[in-house]
Amino acid sequence: MIDSQYDNDPLGPRTTSSEEAPPVKRLCAVYGINVPTKVGYAVCRPSSIVQKEGKVKPKLVLDTNTKIATSNNTDNDSGYTINEGKIYETRDTPQKNWSSRQTVHCSGDGTVPYWSLSVPQKWMSQSCDVRIKEIEGKGNYHHTIPGDPRFHRVLLDYLGGQKIIEKYEARA
């Protein structure tokens, strides 16, 4: 499958970097932000390798006792939280804005981390016209954004401007 599907693909998904804009003239990236998003795990070796007779524990397990280090005994200044060994980015996590290179404080959409969602920012200075809209989410926004009226407004505006929005709102 790799030979027939990926290596023969003229767009070269295994060779074209995400740093490069896709081969399109215009792109509208809409994604949710500021939902706690899992970005890593704290793990440790289990205290015993035998779970019960005939069963062996995994080599690594979630470390439910790990805490996030802080500087000078202050509050958590990293913006990350940890719960039962799972590390989350939050709306307070410092992130790099790819286009401005400034630090912003935000998180992903509950499924995808911010650094991955925001990759289209890298393409803004390249050959395609890139528009980006970040929408404040709630819950796991990755799965619910297609039903959000704010997403519909962005999409309608991008596709046809104010006339389509007025028709859409008149029907609602």
DSSP file (Angstrom, degrees, kcal/mol; ACC not computed):
  #  RESIDUE AA STRUCTURE BP1 BP2  ACC     N-H-->O    O-->H-N    N-H-->O    O-->H-N    TCO  KAPPA ALPHA  PHI   PSI    X-CA   Y-CA   Z-CA
    1    1 A M     >>       0   0    0      0, 0.0     4,-3.1     0, 0.0     5,-0.8   0.000 360.0 360.0 360.0 -40.1    0.0    0.0    0.0
    2    2 A I  I  >> +     0   0    0      3,-0.2     5,-2.7     2,-0.2     4,-0.8   0.942 360.0  44.7 -60.6 -45.9    2.8    2.4    0.8
    3    3 A D  I  45S+     0   0    0      3,-0.2     5,-0.5     1,-0.2    -1,-0.2   0.943 121.3  37.2 -62.7 -47.8    4.4    1.8   -2.6
    4    4 A S  I  45S+     0   0    0      3,-0.1    -2,-0.2     1,-0.1    -1,-0.2   0.838 130.2  26.2 -78.1 -32.3    1.1    2.0   -4.6
    5    5 A Q  I  <5S+     0   0    0     -4,-3.1    -3,-0.2     3,-0.1    -2,-0.1   0.902 129.6  25.9 -98.3 -51.4   -0.6    4.8   -2.6
    6    6 A Y  I ><<S+     0   0    0     -4,-0.8     3,-1.3    -5,-0.8     8,-0.3   0.944 120.3  46.8 -85.3 -50.2    1.9    7.1   -0.9
    7    7 A D  T 3 <S+     0   0    0     -5,-2.7    -4,-0.1     1,-0.3    -1,-0.1   0.789 116.4  46.4 -67.3 -25.6    5.1    6.8   -3.0
    8    8 A N  T 3  S+     0   0    0     -5,-0.5    -1,-0.3    -6,-0.3    -2,-0.2   0.413  82.8 114.9 -95.0   2.1    3.2    7.3   -6.3
    9    9 A D    X   -     0   0    0     -3,-1.3     3,-1.7     1,-0.2    -4,-0.1  -0.597  64.0-143.1 -72.9 124.3    1.1   10.2   -5.0
   10   10 A P  T 3  S+     0   0    0      0, 0.0    -1,-0.2     0, 0.0    -4,-0.0   0.729  99.7  58.2 -64.6 -19.9    2.1   13.3   -7.1
   11   11 A L  T 3  S-     0   0    0     -5,-0.0     5,-0.2     5,-0.0     4,-0.1   0.610 101.2-139.4 -84.2 -11.1    1.8   15.5   -4.0
   12   12 A G    X>  -     0   0    0     -3,-1.7     4,-3.6    -6,-0.2     3,-1.5   0.951  24.6-175.3  59.7  61.5    4.3   13.4   -2.2
   13   13 A P  T 34 S+     0   0    0      0, 0.0    -1,-0.1     0, 0.0    -6,-0.1   0.744  84.9  50.4 -63.1 -20.4    2.9   13.2    1.4
   14   14 A R  T 34 S+     0   0    0     -8,-0.3    -2,-0.1     1,-0.1    -7,-0.1   0.596 122.9  29.7 -90.6  -9.9    6.0   11.3    2.5
   15   15 A T  T <4 S+     0   0    0     -3,-1.5     2,-0.5    -4,-0.1    -3,-0.1   0.664  98.5  86.1-118.9 -26.4    8.4   13.9    1.1
   16   16 A T  S  < S-     0   0    0     -4,-3.6     2,-0.1    -5,-0.2    -5,-0.0  -0.660  73.9-135.6 -81.6 127.6    6.5   17.2    1.2
   17   17 A S    >   -     0   0    0     -2,-0.5     3,-1.5     1,-0.1    -2,-0.1  -0.456  13.8-125.4 -81.8 152.8    6.9   18.9    4.5
   18   18 A S  T 3  S+     0   0    0      1,-0.3    -1,-0.1    -2,-0.1   104,-0.1   0.616 107.4  75.8 -69.6 -10.5    4.1   20.5    6.5
   19   19 A E  T 3  S+     0   0    0      2,-0.1     2,-0.3   103,-0.0    -1,-0.3   0.765  85.9  75.0 -68.5 -24.1    6.3   23.6    6.4
   20   20 A E  S <  S-     0   0    0     -3,-1.5   103,-0.1     1,-0.1   102,-0.1  -0.710  91.5-113.1 -94.2 140.1    5.4   24.1    2.8
   21   21 A A        -     0   0    0     -2,-0.3    -1,-0.1   101,-0.1    -2,-0.1  -0.352  39.3-102.8 -64.2 147.8    2.0   25.5    1.8
   22   22 A P        -     0   0    0      0, 0.0     2,-2.5     0, 0.0    -1,-0.1  -0.295  42.8 -93.4 -67.3 161.5   -0.3   23.0    0.0
   23   23 A P  S    S+     0   0    0      0, 0.0     2,-0.3     0, 0.0    -2,-0.0  -0.336  89.9 108.2 -79.0  63.0   -0.6   23.4   -3.8
   24   24 A V        -     0   0    0     -2,-2.5     3,-0.1     1,-0.1    -3,-0.0  -0.906  67.8-134.8-132.1 160.3   -3.7   25.6   -3.6
   25   25 A K  S    S+     0   0    0     -2,-0.3   104,-3.3     1,-0.2     2,-0.3   0.844  89.1  22.9 -84.3 -35.8   -4.3   29.3   -4.2
   26   26 A R  E     -a  129   0A   0    102,-0.2     2,-0.3     2,-0.0    -1,-0.2  -0.963  62.5-178.5-134.0 149.4   -6.5   30.0   -1.2
   27   27 A L  E     -a  130   0A   0    102,-2.7   104,-2.7    -2,-0.3     2,-0.5  -0.988  11.3-163.2-148.4 136.3   -6.9   28.3    2.1
   28   28 A C  E     -a  131   0A   0     -2,-0.3     2,-0.6   102,-0.2   104,-0.2  -0.965  10.8-166.2-121.8 113.6   -9.2   28.9    5.1
   29   29 A A  E     +a  132   0A   0    102,-2.9   104,-2.7    -2,-0.5     2,-0.5  -0.887   8.9 178.1-102.6 120.8   -8.1   27.2    8.3
   30   30 A V  E     +a  133   0A   0     -2,-0.6     2,-0.3   102,-0.2   104,-0.2  -0.987  12.7 154.5-123.5 124.7  -10.8   27.2   11.1
   31   31 A Y  E     -a  134   0A   0    102,-1.9   104,-2.5    -2,-0.5     2,-0.2  -0.991  38.7-109.9-150.2 157.0  -10.0   25.4   14.4
   32   32 A G  E     -a  135   0A   0     -2,-0.3     2,-0.3   102,-0.2   104,-0.2  -0.522  33.4-173.4 -85.4 152.5  -11.0   25.5   18.0
   33   33 A I  E     +a  136   0A   0    102,-2.1   104,-2.6    -2,-0.2    75,-0.2  -0.911  50.0  43.1-138.8 167.6   -8.7   26.6   20.8
   34   34 A N        +     0   0    0     73,-1.9    57,-0.2    -2,-0.3    75,-0.2   0.786  69.3 125.6  67.0  35.9   -8.5   26.8   24.6
   35   35 A V  B    S-b  109   0B   0     73,-2.4    75,-0.6    -3,-0.1    -1,-0.2  -0.984  76.1 -98.5-111.5 131.8   -9.9   23.4   25.5
   36   36 A P        -     0   0    0      0, 0.0     2,-0.4     0, 0.0    54,-0.2  -0.287  50.1-165.6 -51.5 127.2   -7.5   21.4   27.8
   37   37 A T  E     -C   89   0C   0     52,-1.9    52,-2.7    72,-0.1     2,-0.2  -0.973  21.3-119.1-128.8 127.8   -5.7   19.1   25.3
   38   38 A K  E     +C   88   0C   0     -2,-0.4    50,-0.3    72,-0.4     3,-0.1  -0.448  38.3 162.6 -66.4 127.7   -3.6   16.1   26.2
   39   39 A V  E     -     0   0C   0     48,-3.1     2,-0.3     1,-0.3    49,-0.2   0.435  57.6 -14.7-125.2  -5.3    0.0   16.5   25.0
   40   40 A G  E     -C   87   0C   0     47,-1.3    47,-2.9     2,-0.0     2,-0.3  -0.991  55.4-115.1-178.3-178.8    2.0   13.9   26.9
   41   41 A Y  E     -C   86   0C   0     -2,-0.3     2,-0.6    45,-0.2    45,-0.2  -0.981  12.4-138.8-137.9 146.9    2.3   11.4   29.7
   42   42 A A        +     0   0    0     43,-2.9    21,-3.1    -2,-0.3     2,-0.3  -0.946  36.0 179.1-101.7 124.3    4.4   11.0   32.8
   43   43 A V  E     +E   62   0D   0     -2,-0.6     2,-0.3    19,-0.3    19,-0.2  -0.848  13.4 178.1-126.4 161.2    5.4    7.3   33.1
   44   44 A C  E     -E   61   0D   0     17,-2.4    17,-2.8    -2,-0.3     3,-0.0  -0.946  39.3 -89.6-149.5 168.9    7.4    5.2   35.5
   45   45 A R        -     0   0    0     -2,-0.3    15,-0.2    15,-0.2    14,-0.1  -0.661  52.2-106.7 -80.3 139.4    8.4    1.6   35.9
   46   46 A P        -     0   0    0      0, 0.0    -1,-0.1     0, 0.0     3,-0.0  -0.320  21.1-122.6 -65.4 152.1    6.0   -0.4   38.0
   47   47 A S  S    S+     0   0    0      1,-0.1     2,-0.4     2,-0.1    -2,-0.0   0.795 100.1  28.1 -66.7 -27.6    7.1   -1.2   41.5
   48   48 A S        -     0   0    0      1,-0.1    -1,-0.1     0, 0.0     9,-0.1  -0.993  66.1-152.6-132.7 141.4    6.6   -4.9   40.8
   49   49 A I  S    S+     0   0    0     -2,-0.4     8,-2.5     7,-0.1     2,-0.6   0.661  80.4  76.4 -87.7 -14.0    6.8   -6.6   37.4
   50   50 A V  E     -F   56   0E   0      6,-0.2     6,-0.2     1,-0.2     3,-0.1  -0.863  53.0-179.0-100.6 121.2    4.3   -9.3   38.3
   51   51 A Q  E    S-     0   0E   0      4,-1.6     2,-0.3    -2,-0.6    -1,-0.2   0.948  71.5 -34.8 -80.0 -54.9    0.7   -8.3   38.4
   52   52 A K  E >  S-F   55   0E   0      3,-0.9     3,-3.1     5,-0.0    -1,-0.4  -0.941  94.8 -49.1-156.8 170.5   -0.6  -11.7   39.4
   53   53 A E  T 3  S+     0   0    0     -2,-0.3     3,-0.1     1,-0.3    -3,-0.0  -0.149 128.5   8.1 -51.4 125.9    0.4  -15.2   38.7
   54   54 A G  T 3  S+     0   0    0      1,-0.2     2,-0.4    -3,-0.0    -1,-0.3   0.359 112.7  94.4  86.2  -5.3    0.9  -15.7   35.0
   55   55 A K  E <   -F   52   0E   0     -3,-3.1    -4,-1.6     0, 0.0    -3,-0.9  -0.974  56.2-159.0-124.3 134.6    0.5  -12.0   34.2
   56   56 A V  E     -F   50   0E   0     -2,-0.4    -6,-0.2    -6,-0.2    -7,-0.1  -0.906  21.0-122.3-110.8 137.6    3.3   -9.5   33.8
   57   57 A K        -     0   0    0     -8,-2.5     4,-0.1    -2,-0.4    -8,-0.0  -0.331  39.6 -90.5 -69.7 157.1    2.8   -5.7   34.1
   58   58 A P        -     0   0    0      0, 0.0    -1,-0.1     0, 0.0     3,-0.1  -0.248  35.9-112.4 -61.4 159.9    3.7   -3.4   31.3
   59   59 A K  S    S+     0   0    0      1,-0.1     2,-0.4   -14,-0.1    -2,-0.1   0.847 102.2  28.3 -64.3 -33.9    7.3   -2.1   31.3
   60   60 A L        -     0   0    0    -15,-0.2     2,-0.3   -17,-0.0   -15,-0.2  -0.973  68.2-176.2-130.2 144.4    5.9    1.4   31.9
   61   61 A V  E     -E   44   0D   0    -17,-2.8   -17,-2.4    -2,-0.4     2,-0.1  -0.907  42.2 -81.3-131.4 160.9    2.8    2.7   33.6
   62   62 A L  E     -E   43   0D   0     -2,-0.3     2,-1.1   -19,-0.2   -19,-0.3  -0.411  40.4-132.6 -60.7 134.9    1.3    6.1   34.1
   63   63 A D    >   -     0   0    0    -21,-3.1     3,-1.0    22,-0.2    22,-0.2  -0.790  25.4-178.9 -93.0  98.4    2.9    7.9   37.0
   64   64 A T  T 3  S+     0   0    0     -2,-1.1    20,-0.3     1,-0.2    21,-0.2   0.505  76.0  59.5 -78.8  -3.5    0.0    9.2   39.0
   65   65 A N  T 3  S+     0   0    0     19,-0.1    -1,-0.2     2,-0.1     2,-0.1   0.508  76.3 116.0-100.9  -6.1    2.2   10.9   41.6
   66   66 A T    <   -     0   0    0     -3,-1.0     2,-0.3   -24,-0.1    19,-0.3  -0.368  45.5-164.7 -67.7 140.7    4.1   13.2   39.3
   67   67 A K        -     0   0    0     -2,-0.1     2,-0.4    16,-0.0    -2,-0.1  -0.883  26.7-106.7-119.4 154.4    3.7   16.9   39.8
   68   68 A I        -     0   0    0     -2,-0.3     2,-0.1    14,-0.1    14,-0.1  -0.704  39.3-119.7 -82.7 130.3    4.6   19.7   37.4
   69   69 A A        -     0   0    0     -2,-0.4     2,-0.3     7,-0.1     9,-0.2  -0.377  28.8-162.8 -69.5 145.5    7.7   21.6   38.6
   70   70 A T        -     0   0    0      6,-0.1     3,-0.5     7,-0.1     2,-0.4  -0.875  21.1-109.5-124.0 160.1    7.4   25.3   39.3
   71   71 A S  S >  S-     0   0    0      4,-0.3     3,-1.5    -2,-0.3     6,-0.0  -0.755  92.1  -6.4 -93.2 137.2   10.0   27.9   39.6
   72   72 A N  T 3  S-     0   0    0     -2,-0.4    -1,-0.2     1,-0.3     3,-0.1   0.817 120.0 -69.0  53.6  38.8   10.7   29.5   43.0
   73   73 A N  T 3  S+     0   0    0     -3,-0.5    -1,-0.3     1,-0.1     2,-0.1   0.803  99.5 136.8  53.9  33.3    7.8   27.7   44.7
   74   74 A T    <   -     0   0    0     -3,-1.5    -1,-0.1     1,-0.2     3,-0.1  -0.356  62.6 -70.3 -96.3-178.4    5.3   29.8   42.8
   75   75 A D  S    S-     0   0    0      1,-0.2     2,-0.7    -2,-0.1    -4,-0.3  -0.148  75.7 -65.6 -62.9 169.3    2.1   28.7   41.1
   76   76 A N        +     0   0    0      1,-0.2     3,-0.3    -6,-0.1    -1,-0.2  -0.450  57.2 175.2 -61.2 105.5    2.3   26.6   38.0
   77   77 A D        +     0   0    0     -2,-0.7    -1,-0.2     1,-0.2    -7,-0.1   0.398  64.4  75.4 -96.6   3.0    3.9   29.0   35.5
   78   78 A S  S    S-     0   0    0      2,-0.2    -1,-0.2    -9,-0.2     3,-0.1   0.724  94.1-131.0 -84.7 -21.6    4.3   26.5   32.7
   79   79 A G  S    S+     0   0    0      1,-0.3    11,-0.8    -3,-0.3    14,-0.4   0.385  70.5 115.1  85.2  -4.9    0.6   26.6   31.7
   80   80 A Y  E     -D   89   0C   0      9,-0.2    -1,-0.3    12,-0.2     2,-0.3  -0.670  47.7-161.3 -96.1 153.2    0.5   22.8   31.7
   81   81 A T  E     -D   88   0C   0      7,-2.2     7,-2.9    -2,-0.3     2,-0.4  -0.891   4.6-149.9-125.2 162.3   -1.5   20.6   34.1
   82   82 A I  E     +D   87   0C   0     -2,-0.3     2,-0.4     5,-0.2     5,-0.2  -1.000  13.4 177.9-134.5 136.4   -1.2   17.0   34.9
   83   83 A N  E >  S-D   86   0C   0      3,-2.4     3,-2.0    -2,-0.4   -16,-0.0  -0.954  73.9 -20.3-141.5 117.0   -4.0   14.6   36.0
   84   84 A E  T 3  S-     0   0    0     -2,-0.4   -20,-0.2   -20,-0.3   -19,-0.1   0.846 128.7 -49.5  53.7  37.7   -3.4   10.9   36.7
   85   85 A G  T 3  S+     0   0    0    -19,-0.3   -43,-2.9     1,-0.3     2,-0.5   0.411 113.0 119.6  85.9  -2.5   -0.1   11.0   34.7
   86   86 A K  E <   -CD  41  83C   0     -3,-2.0    -3,-2.4   -45,-0.2     2,-0.4  -0.860  54.1-146.1-100.0 128.1   -1.7   12.7   31.7
   87   87 A I  E     -CD  40  82C   0    -47,-2.9   -48,-3.1    -2,-0.5   -47,-1.3  -0.800  17.1-170.2 -99.1 131.0   -0.2   16.1   30.7
   88   88 A Y  E     -CD  38  81C   0     -7,-2.9    -7,-2.2    -2,-0.4     2,-0.3  -0.931  19.7-137.1-121.6 141.2   -2.5   18.8   29.3
   89   89 A E  E     -CD  37  80C   0    -52,-2.7   -52,-1.9    -2,-0.4     2,-0.2  -0.717  31.2-167.3 -85.8 150.7   -1.9   22.1   27.7
   90   90 A T    >   -     0   0    0    -11,-0.8     3,-2.1    -2,-0.3    16,-0.2  -0.716  42.0 -85.1-130.2 178.3   -4.3   24.8   28.8
   91   91 A R  T 3  S+     0   0    0      1,-0.3   -11,-0.1    -2,-0.2    16,-0.1   0.636 128.3  55.4 -61.9 -12.2   -5.4   28.3   27.9
   92   92 A D  T 3  S+     0   0    0    -13,-0.4    -1,-0.3     2,-0.1   -12,-0.2   0.403  79.0 115.3 -99.2   0.3   -2.4   29.5   30.0
   93   93 A T  S <  S-     0   0    0     -3,-2.1    13,-1.9   -14,-0.4     2,-0.3  -0.568  70.1-123.0 -75.1 125.9    0.2   27.4   28.1
   94   94 A P  E     +G  105   0F   0      0, 0.0     2,-0.3     0, 0.0    11,-0.2  -0.534  39.2 175.3 -69.7 130.3    2.8   29.6   26.3
   95   95 A Q  E     -G  104   0F   0      9,-3.5     9,-2.7    -2,-0.3     2,-0.5  -0.887  31.2-112.4-131.1 160.5    2.8   28.8   22.6
   96   96 A K  E     -G  103   0F   0     -2,-0.3     2,-0.6     7,-0.2     7,-0.2  -0.852  20.2-137.9 -97.2 127.1    4.6   30.2   19.6
   97   97 A N     >  -     0   0    0      5,-3.0     4,-2.3    -2,-0.5     5,-0.2  -0.762  16.1-147.7 -79.0 119.6    2.5   31.9   16.9
   98   98 A W  T  4 S+     0   0    0     -2,-0.6    -1,-0.2    20,-0.2    21,-0.1   0.817  89.8  40.2 -63.8 -33.7    4.1   30.6   13.7
   99   99 A S  T  4 S+     0   0    0      1,-0.1    -1,-0.2    -3,-0.1    -2,-0.0   0.915 127.0  29.1 -85.7 -43.4    3.5   33.8   11.6
  100  100 A S  T  4 S-     0   0    0      2,-0.1    -2,-0.2     1,-0.0    -1,-0.1   0.676  91.2-138.4 -89.6 -17.2    4.3   36.6   14.1
  101  101 A R     <  +     0   0    0     -4,-2.3     2,-0.1     1,-0.3    -3,-0.1   0.556  59.6 134.1  67.4   9.6    6.8   34.6   16.2
  102  102 A Q        -     0   0    0     -5,-0.2    -5,-3.0    -6,-0.1     2,-0.5  -0.465  63.1-107.0 -83.1 159.4    5.2   36.1   19.3
  103  103 A T  E     -G   96   0F   0     -7,-0.2     2,-0.3    -2,-0.1    -7,-0.2  -0.765  38.6-177.6 -87.8 130.3    4.2   34.1   22.3
  104  104 A V  E     -G   95   0F   0     -9,-2.7    -9,-3.5    -2,-0.5     2,-0.6  -0.870  23.6-130.5-120.4 158.5    0.5   33.5   22.8
  105  105 A H  E     +G   94   0F   0     -2,-0.3     2,-0.3   -11,-0.2   -14,-0.1  -0.930  57.5 102.0-113.7 110.3   -1.2   31.7   25.7
  106  106 A C        -     0   0    0    -13,-1.9     2,-0.3    -2,-0.6   -16,-0.2  -0.970  48.6-133.6-168.8 177.2   -3.7   29.0   24.5
  107  107 A S        -     0   0    0     -2,-0.3   -73,-1.9     1,-0.2   -17,-0.1  -0.797  30.5 -88.8-136.3 179.0   -4.3   25.3   24.0
  108  108 A G        -     0   0    0     -2,-0.3   -73,-2.4   -75,-0.2    -1,-0.2   0.277  50.3 -83.9 -76.0-155.9   -5.7   23.1   21.3
  109  109 A D  B    S-b   35   0B   0      3,-1.5    33,-1.3   -75,-0.2    32,-1.0   0.223  70.2 -87.7-104.1  13.3   -9.2   21.9   20.7
  110  110 A G  S    S+     0   0    0    -75,-0.6   -72,-0.4     2,-0.3    30,-0.1   0.168 124.4  39.5 100.7 -17.7   -9.4   19.0   23.1
  111  111 A T  S    S+     0   0    0      1,-0.3    -1,-0.1   -74,-0.1    -3,-0.0   0.627 112.3  45.4-124.0 -48.7   -8.0   16.5   20.6
  112  112 A V  S    S-     0   0    0    -75,-0.0    -3,-1.5     1,-0.0    -1,-0.3  -0.880  84.2-119.0-107.8 129.3   -5.2   18.2   18.6
  113  113 A P    >>  -     0   0    0      0, 0.0     4,-2.1     0, 0.0     3,-0.9  -0.236  26.0-113.4 -63.5 154.9   -2.5   20.3   20.3
  114  114 A Y  H 3> S+     0   0    0      1,-0.2     4,-2.7     2,-0.2     5,-0.1   0.885 112.8  60.9 -57.1 -43.3   -2.3   24.0   19.4
  115  115 A W  H 34 S+     0   0    0      1,-0.2    -1,-0.2     2,-0.2   -17,-0.0   0.823 110.6  41.9 -58.6 -30.3    1.1   23.7   17.7
  116  116 A S  H X4 S+     0   0    0     -3,-0.9     3,-1.3     2,-0.2    -1,-0.2   0.899 113.5  50.2 -82.5 -43.3   -0.4   21.2   15.2
  117  117 A L  H 3< S+     0   0    0     -4,-2.1    -2,-0.2     1,-0.2    -3,-0.2   0.867 109.5  53.7 -59.6 -35.9   -3.6   23.1   14.6
  118  118 A S  T >< S+     0   0    0     -4,-2.7     3,-2.1     1,-0.2     4,-0.4   0.357  71.9 107.7 -87.6   6.4   -1.7   26.3   14.0
  119  119 A V  G X   +     0   0    0     -3,-1.3     3,-2.4     1,-0.3     4,-0.5   0.847  67.6  69.5 -52.9 -37.6    0.6   25.0   11.3
  120  120 A P  G >  S+     0   0    0      0, 0.0     3,-1.0     0, 0.0     4,-0.3   0.746  83.8  72.5 -56.9 -19.4   -1.3   26.9    8.6
  121  121 A Q  G X  S+     0   0    0     -3,-2.1     3,-1.2     1,-0.2     4,-0.3   0.836  89.1  61.4 -60.0 -30.6    0.2   30.1   10.1
  122  122 A K  G X  S+     0   0    0     -3,-2.4     3,-0.5    -4,-0.4    -1,-0.2   0.780  99.3  55.8 -64.8 -26.6    3.5   29.0    8.7
  123  123 A W  G X  S+     0   0    0     -3,-1.0     3,-1.8    -4,-0.5     5,-0.4   0.508  78.1  94.5 -86.8  -4.5    2.0   29.2    5.2
  124  124 A M  G <  S+     0   0    0     -3,-1.2     6,-0.2    -4,-0.3    -1,-0.2   0.803  88.2  44.4 -62.4 -30.6    0.9   32.9    5.4
  125  125 A S  G <  S+     0   0    0     -3,-0.5    -1,-0.3    -4,-0.3    -2,-0.1   0.350 104.1  83.8 -95.0   6.8    4.0   34.3    3.8
  126  126 A Q  S <  S-     0   0    0     -3,-1.8     4,-0.1     2,-0.2    -3,-0.1  -0.107 101.8 -70.0 -97.4-161.4    4.1   31.7    1.1
  127  127 A S  S    S+     0   0    0      2,-0.1     2,-0.3  -106,-0.1    -3,-0.1   0.580 103.9  72.6 -75.0 -12.9    2.4   31.4   -2.3
  128  128 A C  S    S-     0   0    0     -5,-0.4     2,-0.7  -102,-0.0  -102,-0.2  -0.769  83.9-113.0-107.8 153.7   -1.2   30.8   -1.2
  129  129 A D  E     -a   26   0A   0   -104,-3.3  -102,-2.7    -2,-0.3     2,-0.5  -0.712  39.8-166.9 -80.0 113.8   -3.7   33.2    0.4
  130  130 A V  E     -a   27   0A   0     -2,-0.7     2,-0.4    -6,-0.2  -102,-0.2  -0.909  12.4-175.5-111.9 126.9   -4.2   31.9    4.0
  131  131 A R  E     -a   28   0A   0   -104,-2.7  -102,-2.9    -2,-0.5     2,-0.4  -0.969   9.1-164.7-116.9 137.0   -7.0   33.0    6.3
  132  132 A I  E     -a   29   0A   0     -2,-0.4     2,-0.4  -104,-0.2  -102,-0.2  -0.971  10.3-177.0-126.7 135.2   -7.1   31.7    9.8
  133  133 A K  E     -a   30   0A   0   -104,-2.7  -102,-1.9    -2,-0.4     2,-0.5  -0.969   8.0-163.3-131.9 117.6  -10.0   31.8   12.3
  134  134 A E  E     -a   31   0A   0     -2,-0.4     2,-0.5  -104,-0.2  -102,-0.2  -0.876  10.4-161.8 -98.7 129.2   -9.5   30.5   15.8
  135  135 A I  E     -a   32   0A   0   -104,-2.5  -102,-2.1    -2,-0.5     2,-0.1  -0.946  23.2-116.6-117.2 127.3  -12.8   29.8   17.7
  136  136 A E  E     -a   33   0A   0     -2,-0.5  -102,-0.2  -104,-0.2     2,-0.1  -0.408  42.3-157.8 -59.1 127.5  -13.0   29.4   21.4
  137  137 A G        -     0   0    0   -104,-2.6     2,-0.3   -29,-0.2    -1,-0.1  -0.455  17.2-158.5-104.5 176.6  -14.1   25.9   22.1
  138  138 A K        -     0   0    0     -2,-0.1     6,-0.1   -29,-0.1  -103,-0.1  -0.971  65.0  -3.8-151.1 148.9  -15.8   24.0   24.9
  139  139 A G  S    S-     0   0    0     -2,-0.3     2,-1.2     1,-0.1     3,-0.1  -0.384 130.7 -21.5  64.2-150.0  -15.8   20.3   25.6
  140  140 A N  S >> S-     0   0    0      1,-0.2     3,-1.1   -30,-0.1     4,-0.7  -0.756  73.4-178.4 -90.8  92.0  -14.0   18.3   22.9
  141  141 A Y  H 3>  +     0   0    0     -2,-1.2     4,-1.9   -32,-1.0     3,-0.2   0.702  67.2  76.0 -70.4 -21.4  -14.3   21.0   20.2
  142  142 A H  H 34 S+     0   0    0    -33,-1.3    -1,-0.3     1,-0.2   -32,-0.1   0.861 105.2  36.6 -56.7 -36.2  -12.5   18.9   17.5
  143  143 A H  H <4 S+     0   0    0     -3,-1.1    -1,-0.2   -34,-0.2    -2,-0.2   0.660 121.3  43.7 -93.2 -17.7  -15.7   16.9   17.1
  144  144 A T  H >< S+     0   0    0     -4,-0.7     3,-1.6    -3,-0.2     4,-0.3   0.565  83.2  91.7-106.5  -9.6  -18.3   19.6   17.6
  145  145 A I  G >< S+     0   0    0     -4,-1.9     3,-1.7     1,-0.3     6,-0.3   0.836  78.3  63.9 -59.0 -34.7  -16.9   22.5   15.5
  146  146 A P  G 3  S+     0   0    0      0, 0.0    -1,-0.3     0, 0.0    -2,-0.1   0.773 105.7  46.9 -62.2 -21.2  -18.8   21.5   12.3
  147  147 A G  G <  S+     0   0    0     -3,-1.6    -2,-0.2    -4,-0.1    -3,-0.1   0.402  87.7 109.1 -96.4   2.3  -22.1   22.1   14.2
  148  148 A D    X>  -     0   0    0     -3,-1.7     4,-1.8    -4,-0.3     3,-0.8  -0.666  65.2-143.2 -84.3 127.0  -21.1   25.5   15.6
  149  149 A P  H 3> S+     0   0    0      0, 0.0     4,-2.3     0, 0.0     5,-0.1   0.799 101.7  61.0 -58.0 -28.5  -22.9   28.5   14.1
  150  150 A R  H 3> S+     0   0    0      2,-0.2     4,-2.0     1,-0.2     5,-0.1   0.888 104.3  48.8 -65.8 -37.3  -19.6   30.5   14.4
  151  151 A F  H <> S+     0   0    0     -3,-0.8     4,-2.7    -6,-0.3    -1,-0.2   0.916 109.7  52.0 -64.9 -43.3  -17.9   28.0   12.1
  152  152 A H  H  X S+     0   0    0     -4,-1.8     4,-3.0     1,-0.2     5,-0.2   0.904 108.3  51.4 -59.8 -41.9  -20.9   28.3    9.7
  153  153 A R  H  X S+     0   0    0     -4,-2.3     4,-2.6     2,-0.2    -1,-0.2   0.926 111.1  47.1 -62.2 -45.0  -20.5   32.1    9.7
  154  154 A V  H  X S+     0   0    0     -4,-2.0     4,-2.5     2,-0.2    -2,-0.2   0.933 114.6  47.4 -61.3 -46.0  -16.8   31.9    8.9
  155  155 A L  H  X S+     0   0    0     -4,-2.7     4,-2.5     2,-0.2    -2,-0.2   0.934 113.7  46.3 -62.7 -47.5  -17.4   29.3    6.1
  156  156 A L  H  X>S+     0   0    0     -4,-3.0     4,-2.6     1,-0.2     5,-0.9   0.905 113.0  50.2 -62.8 -41.4  -20.2   31.4    4.6
  157  157 A D  H  X5S+     0   0    0     -4,-2.6     4,-1.0    -5,-0.2    -1,-0.2   0.915 112.4  47.4 -62.3 -42.5  -18.2   34.5    4.7
  158  158 A Y  H  <5S+     0   0    0     -4,-2.5    -2,-0.2    -5,-0.2    -1,-0.2   0.893 116.7  43.1 -66.2 -39.8  -15.2   32.9    3.1
  159  159 A L  H  <5S-     0   0    0     -4,-2.5    -2,-0.2    -5,-0.2    -1,-0.2   0.832 139.6  -9.1 -79.2 -32.8  -17.3   31.3    0.3
  160  160 A G  H  <5S-     0   0    0     -4,-2.6     3,-0.5    -5,-0.2     4,-0.3   0.478  85.0-132.6-150.0  -0.8  -19.5   34.2   -0.6
  161  161 A G    >X< -     0   0    0     -4,-1.0     4,-1.5    -5,-0.9     3,-0.5  -0.316  61.9 -22.1  79.7-161.6  -19.4   37.1    1.7
  162  162 A Q  H 3> S+     0   0    0      1,-0.2     4,-2.7     2,-0.2    -1,-0.2   0.792 125.9  61.9 -62.6 -35.9  -22.1   39.1    3.3
  163  163 A K  H 3> S+     0   0    0     -3,-0.5     4,-1.9     1,-0.2    -1,-0.2   0.914 107.1  44.8 -61.3 -42.8  -24.9   38.3    0.8
  164  164 A I  H <> S+     0   0    0     -3,-0.5     4,-2.7    -4,-0.3    -1,-0.2   0.904 112.1  52.7 -67.3 -40.3  -24.8   34.6    1.6
  165  165 A I  H  X S+     0   0    0     -4,-1.5     4,-3.0     1,-0.2     5,-0.2   0.919 108.3  50.8 -61.4 -43.1  -24.6   35.3    5.4
  166  166 A E  H  X S+     0   0    0     -4,-2.7     4,-1.9     2,-0.2    -1,-0.2   0.909 112.1  46.6 -62.0 -42.1  -27.7   37.5    5.1
  167  167 A K  H  X S+     0   0    0     -4,-1.9     4,-1.4     2,-0.2    -2,-0.2   0.910 113.6  49.6 -64.7 -42.0  -29.6   34.7    3.3
  168  168 A Y  H  X S+     0   0    0     -4,-2.7     4,-1.2     1,-0.2     3,-0.3   0.927 113.0  45.4 -62.8 -46.4  -28.4   32.2    5.9
  169  169 A E  H  < S+     0   0    0     -4,-3.0    -1,-0.2     1,-0.2    -2,-0.2   0.824 107.6  58.3 -69.5 -30.5  -29.4   34.4    8.8
  170  170 A A  H  < S+     0   0    0     -4,-1.9    -1,-0.2    -5,-0.2    -2,-0.2   0.834 108.6  46.4 -66.5 -32.0  -32.8   35.2    7.2
  171  171 A R  H  <        0   0    0     -4,-1.4    -1,-0.2    -3,-0.3    -2,-0.2   0.761 360.0 360.0 -80.0 -25.7  -33.6   31.4    7.1
  172  172 A A     <        0   0    0     -4,-1.2    -1,-0.2    -5,-0.1    -2,-0.2   0.478 360.0 360.0 -74.7 360.0  -32.5   30.8   10.7
